[in-house]
Amino acid sequence: MGDTLEFNEIYQESKGSWNDGRLRFSKQNVVYKSSKTGKVDNIPAAELSQATWRRVCLGHGIKLATSTGHVYKYDGFRDTDYERISEFFKANYKVELTEKDMCVKGWNWGTAKFSGPLLSFDVNDSSVFEIPLASVSQCATGKNEVTLEFHQNDDAEVSLMEVRFYVPPGPADEGADPVEAFAANVLSKADVIQATGDAVCVFKELQCLTPRGRYDILIYPAFLHLHGKTFDYKIPYTTVLRLFLLPHKDQRQMFFVISLDPPIKQGQTRYHFLILLFSKEEELRLTLNMSEEEVEKRYEGKLSKNMSGSLYEMVSRVMKALVNRKITVPGNFQGNTPGAQCITCSYKAQSGLLYPLERGFIYVHKPPVHLRFEEISCVNFARGTTTTRSFDFEVETKQGNQFTFSSIEREEYGKLFDFVNAKKLNIKNRGFKEKKGMKSKNNEYSDSDEDQHDAYLERMKAEGKIREEGDGSNDSDEETDESFNPGEESDVAEEYDSNASESESGSGGDGSDDEGKKKKPAKKAKVVKERKPRKEKKQKDTNAPKRPMSSYMLWLNSSREHIKSENPGISITEISKKAGEMWKQIGKDDKEGWDRKAEEAKKNYEKAMKEYRENGGGSSTPSKKESKKAGGKKEDKAGGKKRKSDGGEKEKEQGGNDSFKSREFISSEESSSEGERKKAKKAKGKPKGKESEEEEEVVTTPPSSEEDSD
């Protein structure tokens, strides 16, 4: 039996909704941490007095009772967990885990028992249901009836509003009324806030941002009373989750933030955060409405009867002592503005401040958002949508929610990126090389497939290289696209270019017929660059020795059948991935053995290759098909030169410019015949002056019968 027992996906009921979390049993204590709120229940082992195992709606559950009167219930266990937990409780807590069945008869007549903070309704000593009295918000009495009303939970799909108990009249000789006795037992443990007695202290006219307005804050021993002109709020200290003290960016004001669960309500609006704004210059002298002995006894030196200092210091000091929670302040983060520990940004079209904390982010003030690092799945730095001088910071949680903080100044990027990197948060848009280097074993979002050796992929890449070397270019009749370079001059000058006169003079013909008419820019001719002759593909000799395999490939060939037998139905790609994993796990000695085999195979290959070359191997002769292709290319090339010279003579006969020579070249008969068809098509609807230009464009085409007749 180990020192601890841990269970995931354990549920705790909270006012009608189930919150999952993690439960850990150790020798010293029992700790439960909620995944939703991050709230921690810590039960010392010495205080455990009773443990009950029961069958509930979510499998099995444990009910723990303490000597201080608290009761904790956790559900979501399996039936097989009972023996492990029972043995652990006996060995470490000296408490026996007893099994108890719930009553499922469906009777509505039984006995109400008050045990600590629970009201249990029993039938024949078996519990039908239990009501946590802390969830009771109101208790009303009538004739033989008691009505219980409950606090509502916004997260619950179905909420229990009230329960009515019929209390039969007792014997006449008993003086106490059973209805009033029942109500008194409920109210003694219920979460019904009654402002009885004097407040410990009062803060007048404090500026509150959410809910907006100025409120008087009355501090009572068990709750906080906000009294405004329109609304009143009574906030029990048990609903306070966290306290934050945040300096404003102007360094003249301070935010004091109180996180609440459940939130306070104003109509249909829920306020999960109470935000107060203070000026640093405002001072206060505070006197507590208690004696010095009582202050010392109750607060153990955290407070004194008479205190003085800044207003925000007094409020935070009093709240810390009464709520008994730590105050969270910004850590070592420093923004671009000197002294600022926050970043100006916008969230949902509202401008505010984002504070990077030691364990999360908090945004104030409208609407306030608190994101803990443990609930963040990944973050993303995105380009700003409106301007390039800003960027967006996106945060995605494990529940699938996304929060976008926009309009962050570009100067803040370096500081924020370094902070996120130092906290080891997963950055979504990190570069591949950087991401690969930043991987760690404890990163649960990393993909292990990226580091695996994929032999199939390597073989495909090698075959692709061989194919590229053999097929150096496409078929000779295809034309290559010329890339656009803005700085270079076009090959064929147009009429609106500065050097258009050269091309006009070279075109020859009757250009005077078009004088006075509006000139249209001539279309650019297609430029066909001269190709290099295709490399002749070497014919493989079947008698030549085969290349030696690497140590990995030798091992893979010997292990392939073994992998297939262990994983029936596995595909080829999966075999390669599996082999890559197994190759990584092979010991150093085994790898050295395969390396020696590969070295030996390499030596044998070199020896065989030497003998093969000595015997006249390795000089492969081209086949008839290849020699025919090569001969055709030479003829085409010679014919192309001849046609080019013929075109030059034709230009001289037409009176063209001797200095101008066309740079075009048609490398096959098919493309030249294509040029003839284009020429015939364009010549139909063009004036006489344009014919000379078209003749210049297709000057390299072989002379046809039509040209001879002309």
URJO-V101443 format. One record per residue. N is the residue number from 1. RES is the residue in one small letter. SS is DSSP state (H for helix, E for strand, C for the rest). PSI is psi in whole degrees, 0 to 359 (* if undefined). D_LAST is the distance of its C-alpha to the last C-alpha in Angstrom with 2 decimals. Layout:
N | RES | SS | PSI | D_LAST
N | RES | SS | PSI | D_LAST
This chain:
1 | m | C | 129 | 108.02
2 | g | C | 177 | 105.91
3 | d | C | 338 | 106.89
4 | t | E | 156 | 104.49
5 | l | E | 129 | 103.01
6 | e | E | 141 | 99.74
7 | f | E | 132 | 98.18
8 | n | E | 161 | 94.83
9 | e | E | 49 | 94.06
10 | i | E | 134 | 97.66
11 | y | E | 145 | 98.08
12 | q | E | 128 | 100.47
13 | e | E | 130 | 101.20
14 | s | E | 97 | 100.96
15 | k | C | 48 | 101.96
16 | g | C | 356 | 100.24
17 | s | E | 152 | 97.11
18 | w | E | 125 | 96.56
19 | n | E | 126 | 95.43
20 | d | E | 161 | 94.44
21 | g | E | 194 | 95.32
22 | r | E | 136 | 96.73
23 | l | E | 132 | 100.40
24 | r | E | 127 | 102.06
25 | f | E | 122 | 105.62
26 | s | E | 174 | 107.03
27 | k | C | 331 | 110.56
28 | q | C | 325 | 110.92
29 | n | E | 176 | 109.28
30 | v | E | 123 | 107.04
31 | v | E | 129 | 103.77
32 | y | E | 128 | 101.35
33 | k | E | 123 | 98.15
34 | s | E | 133 | 96.19
35 | s | C | 333 | 92.40
36 | k | C | 308 | 91.87
37 | t | C | 341 | 94.16
38 | g | C | 5 | 94.98
39 | k | C | 141 | 98.68
40 | v | E | 128 | 101.02
41 | d | E | 120 | 104.30
42 | n | E | 113 | 106.57
43 | i | E | 111 | 109.76
44 | p | E | 143 | 112.19
45 | a | H | 329 | 113.56
46 | a | H | 337 | 117.13
47 | e | H | 350 | 116.77
48 | l | E | 127 | 115.69
49 | s | E | 334 | 118.55
50 | q | E | 143 | 117.10
51 | a | E | 129 | 114.00
52 | t | E | 134 | 113.19
53 | w | E | 125 | 110.55
54 | r | E | 158 | 109.48
55 | r | E | 125 | 106.95
56 | v | E | 185 | 104.68
57 | c | C | 327 | 101.48
58 | l | C | 59 | 99.22
59 | g | E | 246 | 100.83
60 | h | E | 155 | 103.90
61 | g | E | 162 | 105.22
62 | i | E | 135 | 107.72
63 | k | E | 119 | 110.17
64 | l | E | 129 | 111.69
65 | a | E | 141 | 114.77
66 | t | E | 164 | 116.05
67 | s | C | 342 | 119.48
68 | t | C | 358 | 118.32
69 | g | C | 2 | 117.72
70 | h | C | 151 | 113.94
71 | v | E | 132 | 112.15
72 | y | E | 135 | 108.64
73 | k | E | 130 | 106.72
74 | y | E | 130 | 103.63
75 | d | E | 165 | 101.84
76 | g | E | 13 | 99.08
77 | f | E | 161 | 100.93
78 | r | C | 163 | 100.71
79 | d | C | 329 | 103.68
80 | t | C | 348 | 103.42
81 | d | H | 348 | 103.86
82 | y | H | 314 | 107.50
83 | e | H | 317 | 109.06
84 | r | H | 314 | 107.25
85 | i | H | 320 | 108.12
86 | s | H | 315 | 111.72
87 | e | H | 322 | 112.35
88 | f | H | 319 | 110.80
89 | f | H | 319 | 113.02
90 | k | H | 319 | 116.15
91 | a | H | 325 | 115.43
92 | n | H | 326 | 114.36
93 | y | H | 349 | 115.58
94 | k | C | 36 | 118.74
95 | v | C | 134 | 117.70
96 | e | C | 132 | 117.47
97 | l | E | 106 | 114.42
98 | t | E | 142 | 115.98
99 | e | E | 137 | 114.19
100 | k | C | 130 | 114.77
101 | d | C | 146 | 113.44
102 | m | C | 151 | 112.43
103 | c | C | 127 | 114.03
104 | v | C | 26 | 111.62
105 | k | C | 332 | 114.13
106 | g | C | 15 | 112.75
107 | w | C | 150 | 116.19
108 | n | C | 19 | 116.49
109 | w | C | 119 | 120.16
110 | g | C | 208 | 121.15
111 | t | E | 133 | 122.42
112 | a | E | 124 | 120.81
113 | k | E | 134 | 121.34
114 | f | E | 114 | 120.57
115 | s | E | 100 | 119.78
116 | g | C | 230 | 118.51
117 | p | C | 11 | 115.26
118 | l | E | 145 | 114.79
119 | l | E | 115 | 116.18
120 | s | E | 131 | 116.35
121 | f | E | 113 | 116.96
122 | d | E | 148 | 118.74
123 | v | E | 117 | 119.80
124 | n | C | 47 | 122.37
125 | d | C | 17 | 121.73
126 | s | E | 133 | 117.99
127 | s | E | 133 | 115.56
128 | v | E | 311 | 113.44
129 | f | E | 162 | 111.52
130 | e | E | 141 | 111.91
131 | i | E | 117 | 111.23
132 | p | E | 119 | 110.63
133 | l | H | 342 | 112.76
134 | a | H | 342 | 110.49
135 | s | H | 356 | 107.95
136 | v | E | 126 | 110.49
137 | s | E | 337 | 109.81
138 | q | E | 145 | 112.62
139 | c | E | 118 | 115.81
140 | a | E | 145 | 117.54
141 | t | E | 149 | 120.81
142 | g | E | 196 | 122.12
143 | k | C | 110 | 124.92
144 | n | C | 23 | 124.85
145 | e | E | 145 | 121.15
146 | v | E | 127 | 119.15
147 | t | E | 127 | 115.45
148 | l | E | 127 | 113.17
149 | e | E | 149 | 109.85
150 | f | E | 154 | 107.20
151 | h | C | 142 | 104.63
152 | q | C | 148 | 101.10
153 | n | C | 121 | 98.23
154 | d | C | 336 | 94.73
155 | d | C | 345 | 93.14
156 | a | C | 134 | 95.13
157 | e | C | 321 | 93.54
158 | v | C | 129 | 97.00
159 | s | C | 141 | 99.96
160 | l | C | 122 | 103.65
161 | m | C | 311 | 105.09
162 | e | E | 160 | 108.82
163 | v | E | 136 | 111.52
164 | r | E | 133 | 114.87
165 | f | E | 132 | 118.00
166 | y | E | 121 | 121.05
167 | v | C | 111 | 124.16
168 | p | C | 151 | 127.31
169 | p | C | 145 | 130.48
170 | g | C | 180 | 132.80
171 | p | C | 152 | 136.54
172 | a | C | 333 | 138.66
173 | d | C | 344 | 140.70
174 | e | C | 129 | 137.65
175 | g | C | 328 | 137.31
176 | a | C | 141 | 133.61
177 | d | C | 124 | 130.96
178 | p | H | 330 | 128.53
179 | v | H | 313 | 125.60
180 | e | H | 324 | 126.20
181 | a | H | 320 | 126.73
182 | f | H | 314 | 123.40
183 | a | H | 324 | 121.59
184 | a | H | 321 | 123.29
185 | n | H | 322 | 122.11
186 | v | H | 312 | 118.52
187 | l | H | 335 | 118.59
188 | s | H | 333 | 120.06
189 | k | H | 352 | 116.85
190 | a | C | 158 | 114.28
191 | d | C | 58 | 111.60
192 | v | C | 115 | 113.09
193 | i | C | 121 | 112.93
194 | q | C | 122 | 115.98
195 | a | C | 83 | 116.45
196 | t | C | 141 | 120.07
197 | g | C | 185 | 121.81
198 | d | C | 153 | 120.52
199 | a | C | 150 | 117.17
200 | v | C | 316 | 117.12
201 | c | E | 164 | 115.17
202 | v | E | 133 | 113.04
203 | f | E | 123 | 109.86
204 | k | E | 138 | 109.37
205 | e | E | 56 | 106.12
206 | l | E | 140 | 103.58
207 | q | E | 121 | 99.91
208 | c | E | 128 | 98.21
209 | l | E | 320 | 94.42
210 | t | E | 119 | 94.42
211 | p | C | 145 | 96.13
212 | r | C | 138 | 95.59
213 | g | E | 184 | 98.66
214 | r | E | 130 | 101.87
215 | y | E | 147 | 104.44
216 | d | E | 129 | 107.96
217 | i | E | 117 | 108.12
218 | l | E | 122 | 111.50
219 | i | E | 114 | 111.99
220 | y | C | 164 | 114.30
221 | p | C | 331 | 115.37
222 | a | C | 346 | 113.30
223 | f | E | 170 | 110.52
224 | l | E | 130 | 108.57
225 | h | E | 116 | 108.98
226 | l | E | 119 | 106.27
227 | h | E | 113 | 107.69
228 | g | C | 184 | 105.35
229 | k | C | 328 | 105.59
230 | t | C | 320 | 103.83
231 | f | C | 152 | 103.79
232 | d | E | 138 | 106.14
233 | y | E | 136 | 105.16
234 | k | E | 116 | 107.50
235 | i | E | 111 | 105.78
236 | p | E | 146 | 107.77
237 | y | H | 339 | 107.37
238 | t | H | 341 | 106.62
239 | t | H | 357 | 103.24
240 | v | E | 121 | 102.15
241 | l | E | 309 | 99.67
242 | r | E | 160 | 98.70
243 | l | E | 136 | 99.30
244 | f | E | 139 | 96.74
245 | l | E | 111 | 97.32
246 | l | E | 127 | 94.02
247 | p | E | 139 | 93.59
248 | h | C | 159 | 91.26
249 | k | C | 332 | 88.28
250 | d | C | 355 | 89.93
251 | q | C | 21 | 92.93
252 | r | C | 350 | 95.35
253 | q | E | 164 | 95.62
254 | m | E | 141 | 96.31
255 | f | E | 136 | 95.40
256 | f | E | 115 | 98.02
257 | v | E | 132 | 96.49
258 | i | E | 118 | 98.55
259 | s | E | 131 | 96.77
260 | l | E | 141 | 98.38
261 | d | E | 111 | 98.36
262 | p | E | 159 | 98.96
263 | p | E | 165 | 97.54
264 | i | E | 155 | 99.35
265 | k | E | 144 | 98.30
266 | q | E | 93 | 97.84
267 | g | C | 235 | 97.04
268 | q | C | 359 | 93.96
269 | t | E | 136 | 92.98
270 | r | E | 134 | 93.88
271 | y | E | 106 | 94.48
272 | h | E | 347 | 94.24
273 | f | E | 140 | 94.75
274 | l | E | 116 | 97.26
275 | i | E | 122 | 95.90
276 | l | E | 142 | 98.19
277 | l | E | 127 | 97.08
278 | f | E | 154 | 99.49
279 | s | E | 138 | 99.55
280 | k | C | 335 | 100.61
281 | e | C | 347 | 102.87
282 | e | C | 124 | 104.98
283 | e | E | 160 | 108.38
284 | l | E | 140 | 111.02
285 | r | E | 120 | 114.63
286 | l | E | 136 | 115.27
287 | t | E | 123 | 118.61
288 | l | C | 145 | 118.77
289 | n | C | 55 | 121.12
290 | m | C | 160 | 122.95
291 | s | C | 160 | 125.74
292 | e | H | 323 | 124.98
293 | e | H | 319 | 126.57
294 | e | H | 321 | 124.50
295 | v | H | 316 | 121.27
296 | e | H | 321 | 122.08
297 | k | H | 319 | 123.01
298 | r | H | 320 | 120.03
299 | y | H | 1 | 117.18
300 | e | C | 47 | 118.55
301 | g | C | 358 | 117.84
302 | k | C | 330 | 114.30
303 | l | C | 160 | 115.58
304 | s | C | 163 | 118.49
305 | k | C | 319 | 120.41
306 | n | E | 125 | 119.25
307 | m | E | 153 | 115.71
308 | s | E | 153 | 113.59
309 | g | E | 196 | 110.06
310 | s | E | 149 | 106.59
311 | l | H | 317 | 106.21
312 | y | H | 329 | 103.41
313 | e | H | 321 | 105.55
314 | m | H | 316 | 108.52
315 | v | H | 314 | 106.54
316 | s | H | 325 | 104.80
317 | r | H | 318 | 108.09
318 | v | H | 316 | 109.98
319 | m | H | 321 | 107.23
320 | k | H | 321 | 106.96
321 | a | H | 320 | 110.73
322 | l | H | 321 | 111.02
323 | v | H | 335 | 107.87
324 | n | C | 46 | 108.43
325 | r | C | 151 | 104.73
326 | k | C | 153 | 102.88
327 | i | E | 126 | 100.77
328 | t | E | 130 | 97.16
329 | v | C | 160 | 95.69
330 | p | C | 150 | 92.26
331 | g | C | 227 | 91.95
332 | n | C | 2 | 90.32
333 | f | C | 135 | 86.99
334 | q | C | 124 | 86.06
335 | g | C | 186 | 83.15
336 | n | C | 325 | 80.96
337 | t | C | 130 | 83.45
338 | p | C | 129 | 86.46
339 | g | C | 348 | 89.43
340 | a | C | 131 | 87.58
341 | q | C | 25 | 88.03
342 | c | C | 174 | 85.63
343 | i | E | 131 | 82.01
344 | t | E | 130 | 80.97
345 | c | E | 183 | 78.69
346 | s | E | 143 | 78.18
347 | y | E | 120 | 79.02
348 | k | C | 49 | 78.23
349 | a | C | 14 | 77.30
350 | q | E | 132 | 80.66
351 | s | E | 142 | 81.05
352 | g | E | 198 | 83.67
353 | l | E | 133 | 84.65
354 | l | E | 123 | 83.95
355 | y | E | 113 | 86.67
356 | p | E | 118 | 85.98
357 | l | C | 179 | 89.39
358 | e | C | 333 | 90.73
359 | r | C | 20 | 90.34
360 | g | E | 189 | 87.88
361 | f | E | 146 | 86.15
362 | i | E | 135 | 87.68
363 | y | E | 131 | 85.92
364 | v | E | 142 | 87.91
365 | h | C | 347 | 88.37
366 | k | C | 111 | 86.54
367 | p | C | 146 | 86.35
368 | p | C | 141 | 88.15
369 | v | E | 133 | 86.74
370 | h | E | 123 | 88.39
371 | l | E | 118 | 86.43
372 | r | E | 146 | 88.24
373 | f | H | 324 | 86.36
374 | e | H | 342 | 87.68
375 | e | H | 3 | 86.02
376 | i | E | 127 | 82.61
377 | s | E | 310 | 79.95
378 | c | E | 164 | 77.25
379 | v | E | 160 | 75.99
380 | n | E | 134 | 72.48
381 | f | E | 114 | 71.11
382 | a | E | 154 | 68.31
383 | r | E | 141 | 66.04
384 | g | C | 144 | 67.24
385 | t | C | 332 | 65.56
386 | t | C | 324 | 65.71
387 | t | C | 156 | 65.43
388 | t | C | 355 | 64.76
389 | r | C | 4 | 68.05
390 | s | E | 168 | 70.08
391 | f | E | 167 | 70.17
392 | d | E | 147 | 71.86
393 | f | E | 112 | 74.55
394 | e | E | 135 | 74.68
395 | v | E | 126 | 77.70
396 | e | E | 129 | 77.72
397 | t | E | 167 | 81.08
398 | k | C | 340 | 81.99
399 | q | C | 357 | 82.65
400 | g | C | 1 | 78.97
401 | n | C | 147 | 79.54
402 | q | E | 134 | 77.21
403 | f | E | 124 | 78.23
404 | t | E | 118 | 75.62
405 | f | E | 112 | 76.83
406 | s | E | 174 | 74.03
407 | s | E | 41 | 73.38
408 | i | E | 133 | 74.93
409 | e | E | 144 | 74.14
410 | r | H | 331 | 71.82
411 | e | H | 340 | 74.53
412 | e | H | 352 | 76.79
413 | y | H | 312 | 74.39
414 | g | H | 315 | 75.63
415 | k | H | 317 | 79.32
416 | l | H | 320 | 78.85
417 | f | H | 317 | 76.69
418 | d | H | 322 | 79.29
419 | f | H | 312 | 82.07
420 | v | H | 321 | 80.37
421 | n | H | 320 | 79.58
422 | a | H | 329 | 83.20
423 | k | C | 0 | 84.49
424 | k | C | 38 | 82.26
425 | l | C | 150 | 80.64
426 | n | C | 116 | 77.54
427 | i | E | 121 | 74.49
428 | k | C | 318 | 71.74
429 | n | C | 32 | 68.69
430 | r | C | 145 | 69.77
431 | g | C | 155 | 67.04
432 | f | H | 313 | 66.87
433 | k | H | 319 | 67.99
434 | e | H | 321 | 70.77
435 | k | H | 321 | 71.89
436 | k | H | 322 | 72.08
437 | g | H | 333 | 74.24
438 | m | C | 0 | 76.47
439 | k | C | 145 | 77.33
440 | s | C | 165 | 81.00
441 | k | C | 328 | 83.11
442 | n | C | 9 | 84.72
443 | n | C | 107 | 81.48
444 | e | C | 351 | 81.56
445 | y | C | 357 | 77.97
446 | s | C | 151 | 76.32
447 | d | C | 116 | 74.26
448 | s | H | 342 | 75.45
449 | d | H | 338 | 72.26
450 | e | H | 334 | 70.39
451 | d | H | 358 | 72.48
452 | q | C | 151 | 72.33
453 | h | C | 119 | 70.50
454 | d | C | 98 | 67.82
455 | a | H | 325 | 67.02
456 | y | H | 318 | 64.47
457 | l | H | 319 | 62.50
458 | e | H | 320 | 62.60
459 | r | H | 320 | 61.32
460 | m | H | 320 | 58.40
461 | k | H | 318 | 57.46
462 | a | H | 317 | 57.61
463 | e | H | 324 | 55.41
464 | g | H | 321 | 52.88
465 | k | H | 317 | 52.71
466 | i | H | 320 | 52.13
467 | r | H | 322 | 49.37
468 | e | H | 321 | 47.65
469 | e | H | 321 | 47.88
470 | g | H | 315 | 46.41
471 | d | C | 74 | 43.62
472 | g | C | 332 | 42.51
473 | s | C | 169 | 39.26
474 | n | C | 187 | 37.59
475 | d | C | 150 | 34.86
476 | s | C | 339 | 31.93
477 | d | C | 355 | 29.43
478 | e | C | 152 | 31.44
479 | e | C | 145 | 30.81
480 | t | C | 142 | 33.71
481 | d | C | 138 | 34.70
482 | e | C | 129 | 35.09
483 | s | C | 147 | 38.49
484 | f | C | 122 | 38.78
485 | n | C | 109 | 40.35
486 | p | C | 331 | 41.15
487 | g | C | 340 | 41.69
488 | e | C | 153 | 38.36
489 | e | C | 150 | 35.27
490 | s | C | 151 | 32.18
491 | d | C | 322 | 29.33
492 | v | C | 119 | 26.67
493 | a | C | 144 | 27.94
494 | e | C | 170 | 27.83
495 | e | C | 333 | 27.85
496 | y | C | 4 | 31.62
497 | d | C | 161 | 32.36
498 | s | C | 332 | 33.82
499 | n | C | 30 | 31.15
500 | a | H | 336 | 28.20
501 | s | H | 327 | 27.15
502 | e | H | 315 | 26.14
503 | s | H | 328 | 23.62
504 | e | H | 316 | 22.35
505 | s | H | 328 | 21.92
506 | g | H | 342 | 20.14
507 | s | H | 332 | 17.52
508 | g | C | 200 | 16.10
509 | g | C | 186 | 13.96
510 | d | C | 78 | 15.76
511 | g | H | 342 | 18.91
512 | s | H | 339 | 21.04
513 | d | H | 336 | 20.08
514 | d | H | 8 | 22.09
515 | e | C | 144 | 25.14
516 | g | C | 342 | 28.39
517 | k | C | 157 | 27.26
518 | k | C | 121 | 29.00
519 | k | C | 138 | 27.04
520 | k | C | 145 | 27.16
521 | p | C | 134 | 27.44
522 | a | C | 148 | 24.35
523 | k | C | 144 | 24.91
524 | k | C | 139 | 25.78
525 | a | C | 150 | 23.63
526 | k | C | 136 | 25.53
527 | v | C | 121 | 26.90
528 | v | C | 110 | 27.33
529 | k | C | 151 | 29.83
530 | e | C | 131 | 30.15
531 | r | C | 153 | 32.96
532 | k | C | 146 | 35.75
533 | p | C | 142 | 36.05
534 | r | C | 140 | 38.44
535 | k | C | 136 | 41.96
536 | e | C | 129 | 43.04
537 | k | C | 127 | 45.84
538 | k | C | 137 | 48.99
539 | q | C | 131 | 50.59
540 | k | C | 137 | 54.22
541 | d | C | 121 | 56.75
542 | t | C | 338 | 59.38
543 | n | C | 352 | 61.92
544 | a | C | 147 | 61.63
545 | p | C | 144 | 64.64
546 | k | C | 149 | 64.32
547 | r | C | 148 | 64.62
548 | p | C | 151 | 68.14
549 | m | C | 157 | 69.00
550 | s | C | 169 | 70.52
551 | s | H | 323 | 74.17
552 | y | H | 316 | 73.26
553 | m | H | 324 | 71.07
554 | l | H | 316 | 73.83
555 | w | H | 320 | 76.34
556 | l | H | 318 | 74.06
557 | n | H | 324 | 73.57
558 | s | H | 337 | 77.34
559 | s | H | 354 | 78.09
560 | r | H | 314 | 75.40
561 | e | H | 325 | 77.58
562 | h | H | 320 | 80.53
563 | i | H | 319 | 78.55
564 | k | H | 322 | 77.37
565 | s | H | 325 | 80.95
566 | e | H | 334 | 82.29
567 | n | C | 80 | 79.52
568 | p | C | 138 | 78.70
569 | g | C | 9 | 75.38
570 | i | C | 142 | 73.95
571 | s | C | 173 | 70.14
572 | i | H | 316 | 68.19
573 | t | H | 323 | 67.58
574 | e | H | 327 | 71.23
575 | i | H | 317 | 72.31
576 | s | H | 317 | 70.40
577 | k | H | 317 | 71.97
578 | k | H | 320 | 75.40
579 | a | H | 322 | 74.98
580 | g | H | 319 | 74.03
581 | e | H | 314 | 77.26
582 | m | H | 325 | 79.36
583 | w | H | 325 | 77.84
584 | k | H | 327 | 78.88
585 | q | H | 353 | 82.44
586 | i | C | 142 | 82.84
587 | g | C | 166 | 85.34
588 | k | H | 321 | 84.61
589 | d | H | 317 | 86.33
590 | d | H | 319 | 84.32
591 | k | H | 322 | 81.03
592 | e | H | 324 | 82.05
593 | g | H | 317 | 82.65
594 | w | H | 327 | 79.12
595 | d | H | 321 | 77.76
596 | r | H | 321 | 79.59
597 | k | H | 319 | 78.08
598 | a | H | 321 | 74.57
599 | e | H | 321 | 75.28
600 | e | H | 319 | 76.54
601 | a | H | 324 | 73.43
602 | k | H | 318 | 71.26
603 | k | H | 319 | 73.17
604 | n | H | 322 | 72.84
605 | y | H | 315 | 69.08
606 | e | H | 321 | 68.74
607 | k | H | 315 | 70.88
608 | a | H | 323 | 68.91
609 | m | H | 323 | 65.59
610 | k | H | 315 | 66.89
611 | e | H | 321 | 67.89
612 | y | H | 317 | 64.56
613 | r | H | 324 | 62.60
614 | e | H | 330 | 65.01
615 | n | C | 9 | 64.33
616 | g | C | 12 | 60.59
617 | g | C | 167 | 59.59
618 | g | C | 348 | 57.10
619 | s | C | 84 | 54.10
620 | s | C | 133 | 52.02
621 | t | C | 142 | 49.09
622 | p | C | 147 | 45.85
623 | s | C | 171 | 45.36
624 | k | H | 320 | 42.67
625 | k | H | 316 | 40.88
626 | e | H | 318 | 40.90
627 | s | H | 326 | 39.77
628 | k | H | 317 | 36.86
629 | k | H | 316 | 35.85
630 | a | H | 318 | 36.27
631 | g | H | 321 | 34.15
632 | g | H | 321 | 31.35
633 | k | H | 319 | 31.50
634 | k | H | 318 | 31.32
635 | e | H | 317 | 28.23
636 | d | H | 318 | 26.54
637 | k | H | 318 | 27.63
638 | a | H | 318 | 26.36
639 | g | H | 323 | 23.00
640 | g | H | 317 | 22.82
641 | k | H | 320 | 23.56
642 | k | H | 315 | 20.91
643 | r | H | 324 | 18.18
644 | k | H | 319 | 19.65
645 | s | H | 322 | 19.47
646 | d | H | 318 | 15.82
647 | g | H | 322 | 15.14
648 | g | H | 319 | 17.37
649 | e | H | 323 | 15.59
650 | k | H | 323 | 12.28
651 | e | H | 317 | 14.51
652 | k | H | 320 | 16.01
653 | e | H | 324 | 12.89
654 | q | C | 3 | 12.25
655 | g | C | 28 | 15.95
656 | g | C | 178 | 17.50
657 | n | C | 125 | 21.14
658 | d | C | 332 | 22.18
659 | s | C | 341 | 25.19
660 | f | C | 128 | 23.47
661 | k | C | 133 | 22.79
662 | s | C | 139 | 22.13
663 | r | C | 7 | 25.19
664 | e | C | 155 | 23.63
665 | f | C | 126 | 23.86
666 | i | C | 123 | 23.08
667 | s | C | 0 | 25.81
668 | s | C | 163 | 25.00
669 | e | H | 328 | 22.46
670 | e | H | 316 | 23.70
671 | s | H | 326 | 23.07
672 | s | H | 321 | 19.48
673 | s | H | 329 | 18.77
674 | e | H | 321 | 20.59
675 | g | H | 322 | 18.30
676 | e | H | 317 | 15.23
677 | r | H | 318 | 17.31
678 | k | H | 320 | 18.33
679 | k | H | 314 | 14.85
680 | a | H | 324 | 13.93
681 | k | H | 318 | 17.36
682 | k | H | 332 | 17.32
683 | a | H | 343 | 14.00
684 | k | H | 309 | 15.66
685 | g | C | 29 | 18.47
686 | k | C | 147 | 17.31
687 | p | C | 170 | 16.75
688 | k | H | 323 | 13.85
689 | g | H | 333 | 15.97
690 | k | H | 341 | 16.37
691 | e | H | 323 | 12.83
692 | s | H | 323 | 13.25
693 | e | H | 319 | 16.53
694 | e | H | 324 | 15.34
695 | e | H | 325 | 12.82
696 | e | H | 323 | 15.97
697 | e | H | 320 | 18.02
698 | v | C | 32 | 16.15
699 | v | C | 339 | 15.15
700 | t | C | 357 | 17.36
701 | t | C | 150 | 15.77
702 | p | C | 147 | 14.64
703 | p | C | 135 | 10.98
704 | s | C | 179 | 10.25
705 | s | H | 327 | 8.82
706 | e | H | 318 | 6.50
707 | e | H | 324 | 5.08
708 | d | H | 323 | 5.36
709 | s | H | 325 | 3.81
710 | d | C | * | 0.00
